[in-house]
Amino acid sequence: MVLLAHRYRRALGAAVAVLLTALAALALAPHDSAARADARMSVRLDPGTTPVPSGDHVTYNGFIQCSIPGDCQSVTVTFTPPPGASGKGVISQPYPPGITGVTAHDDGSVTVTYSSIASGQSSQLTVSWPTEDYWTPPGDQRATMSATATNGDGTPSTDDAVVTVTAEPNPAVRKEGPSRARPGETITYKVTATNDPRNANRPRGNLALENAVLTDVLPEGVDLVDATPAGYTYDPATRTISWPVDTEPDRPGDQLAQVKTYPYGVVHEIRVKVRDGVADGTTLTDTATISGDPFGPGTEEITKSDTADTVVGTGGGEVSGTLDKSVDTPLAADGQRVSYVLRFANTGTDPADARLGDTLPTGFTPQTLSLSTPSGGAYTGDWTVTVTRRDGTTETITPSGQTIDLSRLGDLVSVRVDVPGLAAGTSLIAQIGGSADGSGLPGGSGDVDNCARLNLTGAAGTADEESCTSFHIEPEVSQPELTKSTDPTPVGPGGSHTWTVTLRNDRYRTGSSPLRPRFVDLVPRQLAYDKGSWTLADGQPDYCPAADRFTETVSEGPDGRTRVELTAAPGAEIPADDSSCTYEFRTTVEPGVASGTYGGSPDSADYAGNRAGLYDAERPINTRRTDTHDIDGDGDTTENVAEATDDFAIAESSALFVTKEVKGDEDDAFKGSAEVPGKEDEVGRSTIGGTVEYRTVLGNMGNTDLTNVVAYDLLPAPGTYGVTSGRYEDDVTSQWRPTLTGPIGAGGAPVTITYSEEPDPCRPEMDNTPDKSAPFQCEGETDPSFVPADDVTDWSRIRSIRFDFDGHVFSAGERYTLRWLMEVPERSPDGEPFEGGERTWNKIAISGDRRQPDGSTRGLLATEAPWVVDEVQPSPSPSPSPSPSDSPSPSPSPSPSDSPSPSPSPSDSPSPSPSPSPSDSPSPSPSPSDSPSPSPSPSPSDSPSPSPSPSDSPSPSPSPSDSPSPSPSPSDSPSPSPSDSPSPSPSPSDSPSPSPSPSDSPSPSPSPSDSPSPSPSPSDSPSHSPSPSESTRPPTLPDTGSGGAWLASGIAAALLAAGALLAAIARRRREEQGHL
């Protein structure tokens, strides 16, 4: 006794230790997984187009993949801007389904809220921020994304992405000076610094210079007289003049960006005197330099230089000059302001007297004359103007300023400008302003031709130059300009671009005619014009024609474009004198259009952006551009047009989806997922030994081509895992395994289907972990166990399926349906008959790549459809046993019947079977017959009668009937059914009464008799006909939590094991004490 007690104390101590350890672990177990992001709602942030030039939007594509059963609820997504963003973030429209709010914050961040994201699907958001040309430095622009769901684990899923911005300065300096000079002469150098866009048609990718300095190193042999503007420093030792350059006074420091107003650069002038002792033939080289640091951190100084050479000589050289005459208005209305511009220069080696003469033509009335330097400054030397009137009289004027008034001098026919001693290398500009006058022209219209002459007289001789120009007069001419733009934020298919167009007339106030606008837009094929969307923008002047004064015409244009023409009614005009009106219209992005920015060079016929032209509906227009692209489609490519273009961007929409449905052989239609809250009744229902069918639909819901699409299906079986990393360790509750019976048909889909006997195969495409650490990653290799159908030798051993679409490109909206049938087993995996209500879960997931505009690919997050469940239906419960009679009575033979009557509980598919099942004890067997016959009397058995022996398996209850019953079909559970011949009366035995056909579990159907029926045999094992509560209770749904679920499960198992150990110890101790 002492030894026994000691032994049990040790065992009991061990059991208690197990219990205490388990309880301690349970107390310490974490109740959430806040230490990591919820892998069931993965996010990915990818760059859109990269690199992009400064001035464009930086765009990112955010993906949220939901594998939380019951959908990802109340999702909040936050985008944090990159450092170079110059404004608020924008989410491209149309928004994906489920969005309930979008908020763009002043700090640039954007918050997006969803009501939910469907499980098994992903949602894509395109977010973009503006950048500023010249002021967004080049380099990486990193944005971040985070997302949470209220039914997730509370930890944000995060990712970031980088878009590279390109930008560089384009500084230039131009140095001008006389080509010749004499000792003792004062000469002027001109320096112009710029930082202009590389592409004036699309100014992007430019960068300012900071700490900008303009320096000029004077040559030896000259002395500084003065310089403009003020604010310079001069170092006599190095002969260097320096100016800080600042075109942005509102920004701290000194920067050089684009100068957008006349003279379109930073202009400095330096006057120097050539020393008397400089020898003839000496070349004086002056060097100007602009330098500065590219805007932004970590950049090196950039310098650009230019030189001007001046040759010193005492004279005796050549006399030469240049003259260029032009007119600023090639086509003018009667009375419109017109100016002649005459540029002349002394290009010889010596000073020369310059005389510029112009005989004024009929059709031009002079009003002013001015003389200036090329930089626009006043000429400070001596000069005179001599005019000749129509009556032959002349007058010479010595101007006191830069401009003189010619209109007060009478009816002039010519003017002459004299500049004595014009230094060698000096250039000047004379401008004669006036107006077009059609009164002297036939019909009030025609060409006006004019020539000017330049005479230079120097010590070495003379030189003459001539230059001519012309303009055309019409009674009425408008002078339109057109600007057009749209928000550069990308817009997804189905979303709208709003285009803003400004119609401007007579910008320089020349007194042109009013403009009756005819606006023509060539809408690109990727967009559809929203008819009737032409509207006058808010806040426009009263003179602007209302939108309903325009007639809208939509027709087919070139290259798949749509030509939209909006013509103002007669009298609906925009006046002259710099008047403008702004209108808007909308276009909608067509379905399936590829993402990206549509643009290019506007001068190219292949320009992919939006091109528009402005004409006058009733009069000619004066522009400096001809309609080379025939925007209005009239076949005239020589007419004038005011043209405008702008690029547009289409957002990417990559949406790979997969759904799964189930249908049992007792279902009329396919069912969805019982995992989804509120849809717990979406359960397939199959009979024992029947079938279950699965259907999956997968495809492309976005506008971006997808490729390398692959899906995995882990066939139902106890112990299987989730397909993706997000659901891999979700609890599995499958209780049985259906089997394939043959290959799955592709149904016309371009897919290769392979099969594996592995329940948890390598499937690296399904790994959404950032570090690719899922257990099934297998170093990125597909499981080699997948084989084609021809190599499968036993379909019942197949555990997983791979659907590989390989290089097939899924275009927008393309989808495929796949379905297959599986057999339900006769028994549960442990060999026991089904009780009914046992469930099995099927899982499928999909992944793929999206194709970028440059042809490269980028992976999408794998997404897992909600799991679907099929349930084995219980067999019908047998009828209750009749009460035994008080005394035995003979068993009469039943009367023959022409038509056997079925028992009250027939099986689903009865089939006759004449031979009864054997029993462990002798019992009578009926003779097979095609027609009913009397039931033979039972033979004496070796076991006592009438009391039956106990049985280890359930005994059926006889079904009362007045006629013979047909035999049942084989089934896994008892199911009384009709028989084609009478069945013998039951005999007591150790097994159920004979059943007319063999089956995996007894399913007899005894016939009634007038003799006493034996009571059912007692059984040590429970009946396989469950009670209603037991048969309808489904197993629990898969655990949708994460974090410590596995630990809790392990602790529970430990507690159960410890309890079982204690119970075993107690039972053994009682037994041993009994022996003692």
Secondary structure, DSSP 8 states (H G I E B T S, - for coil): -HHHHHHHHHHHHHHHHHHHHHHHHHHHS-SS-TTS--TTEEEEEEESS-SEETTSEEEEEEEEEE-STT-EES-EEEEE--TT--S--EE-SS--TTEEEEEE-TTS-EEEEESEE-TT-EEEEEEEEE--TBTS-SEEEEEEEEEE-TTS-SS-EEEEEEEEEE-B--EEEEEE--SEE-TT-EEEEEEEEEE--S-TTS--SBB-EEEEEEEEE--TTEEEEEEESS--EEETTTTEEEEE--S-TTSSS-EE----STTSSEEEEEEEEE-TT--TT-EEEEEEEEEEEESSSS---EEEEEEEEEEE--S-----EEEEEEES-SEEETT-EEEEEEEEEE-SSS-EEEEEEEE--TTEEEEEEEEE-TTS-B--S--EEEEEETTS-EEEE--SSSEEE-GGG-SEEEEEEEEEEE-TT-EEEEEEEEEE-GGGSGGG-EEEEEEEEEEEEETTEEEEEEEEEEEEEES--B-EEEEEEE--S-B-TT-EEEEEEEEEE-TT------B-EEEEEEE-TTEEE-TT--EE-TT--TTS--GGGEEEEEEE-GGG-EEEEEEE-TT--B-SSSEEEEEEEEEEE-TT---EEE---TTSTT--SEEEEEEESSS-B--S-B-TT-TT-SS-SSSB-EEEEE-EEE-----EEEEEEEEETT-SS-B--TTSTT-TT--EEE-TT-EEEEEEEEEE-SSS-EEEEEEEEE---TT---SSTTTTTS--------EE-S----TT-S-EEEEES-SS---GGG---TT---TT-GGG---TT-B-GGG-S-GGG--EEEEE-TT--B-TT-EEEEEEEEE--SB-TTS-B--S--EEEEEEEEEEEEE-TTS-EEE---EE---EEEEE-------------SS----------SS----SS--SS-----S----SS--------SS----------SS-SSS---BSS--------SS--------SS------SS--------SS----SS--SS--------SS-------BSS--SS--HHHHH----------SSHHHHHHHHHHHHHHHHHHHHHHHHHHHHHHH-
